């Protein structure tokens, strides 16, 4: 299977998004929540996993 995985670290003002495919980092970017929403809408299907810090409860 040829699926990318996006790891998302949630914080209050910025998200860190790391995209990996076949154990190779394709990108590692910092985005605002609105930039992330736009990026996610334009991305091809992939597995998305979230890691949250204590302040991410702000987004619940």
C-alpha positions in Angstrom: 0.0 0.0 0.0 1.3 3.4 -0.9 -0.4 5.7 1.7 1.1 8.8 3.3 0.8 9.5 7.0 0.4 13.0 8.4 1.3 13.5 12.0 -0.3 16.6 13.5 0.9 18.2 16.7 -1.9 20.5 18.0 -1.1 23.7 19.9 -3.1 26.8 20.7 -1.9 29.0 17.8 0.1 26.8 15.4 0.0 23.2 14.3 3.1 21.2 13.3 2.4 18.8 10.4 4.9 16.1 9.3 4.0 14.0 6.3 5.8 10.7 6.0 5.7 8.0 3.2 7.7 4.8 3.3 9.7 6.0 6.2 10.8 9.2 4.4 9.8 12.7 5.6 8.1 14.4 2.7 7.4 17.7 4.5 7.4 19.1 8.0 5.6 22.5 8.2 4.2 24.8 10.8 0.6 26.1 10.0 -2.1 28.1 11.6 -5.4 26.3 12.1 -6.9 28.0 9.0 -3.9 27.1 6.9 -4.1 23.5 8.1 -7.8 23.4 7.2 -7.1 24.6 3.7 -4.1 22.2 3.3 -6.2 19.2 4.5 -9.0 20.0 2.1 -6.6 20.1 -0.8 -4.6 17.0 0.2 -4.9 13.6 -1.3 -6.4 10.9 1.0 -4.0 9.9 3.8 -3.9 8.7 7.3 -3.9 11.6 9.8 -2.9 11.1 13.4 -3.0 13.8 16.1 -0.8 14.4 19.1 -2.1 17.0 21.5 -0.3 19.1 24.1 -2.1 20.4 27.2 -3.2 23.6 25.6 -4.9 21.8 22.7 -8.0 21.4 24.9 -8.6 25.0 23.6 -9.8 23.4 20.3 -12.2 20.8 21.7 
